[in-house]
Amino acid sequence: MRIDVITIFPDYLAPLGLSLVGKAREQGMLDMRVHDLRDFTHDRHRTVDDEPYGGGPGMVMRPEPWGEALDAVLTEHADPLLVIPTPSGGPFTQSLATAWAARPGMVIACGRYEGIDARVADHYAAQAEVVPVCLGDYVLAGGEVAALAIVEAVTRLLPGVVGNEASIADDSFAPGSMEGLVEGPVYTRPPEWRGHAVPDVLLSGDHGRIAAWRREQAERRTRDMRPDLLEG
Ligand code: SAM
């Protein structure tokens, strides 16, 4: 899979050289390229922002550098998907991550300031699938943290990236037996730690009882922490 990230802070994406994503890149499963939006400006100050039309606080990212950057990068994608992190997008979910992991690639456009001039998304909708996505109901300073989250969530679903694929199937939100639920509590050795014991059932070796217990715990945790997931 190929992922391009366009940002004014390329160094922000450095952690994508580490751990699971870093390994996927080293092993050739992920071709990740980070581009500096300012390389697509032509003035001495490498300006990417300007005052908002209609007035108001803050600055807006100008469309011209975005146009040049996206013209250069999107055309290298056969089936272009343009992801625009923004608090006003739809939720970024595990099912989106799963759908995107099956695509040949994506381009992530990281906004800053008050966001990117809206004509950019409108313009590229004619040549790409444009998806504005929100990471959660809070406001970050820029799209880079969202890009880190999206790249990691998608990369761990690429075939061969996570050693034991069963662990992906058991995850919170994953399609499968636990669909629509968050995962319950997990334990490892020692069997007792500071007076807290591991639940007996997990030491029983009875796979049927363990599966039933895990399901019940997942349901309980979902009811307690994420009742919204159970609606409908
Ligand atoms: N004025 C914008 C609003 O209220 O919708 C907030 C802009 S925010 C300060 C700057 C950039 O951070 C956005 O363009 C987007 O790239 C990113 N961002 C902030 N919060 C986000 C979130 N919850 N999900 C995804 N991206 C976010």
Residues whose N, C-alpha, C, O or C-beta is under 5 A from the ligand:
A	BS01	SAM	P85 T86 P87 S88 C110 G111 R112 Y113 E114 G115 I116 V133 C134 L135 G136 Y138 V139 L140 A141 G142 G143 A146
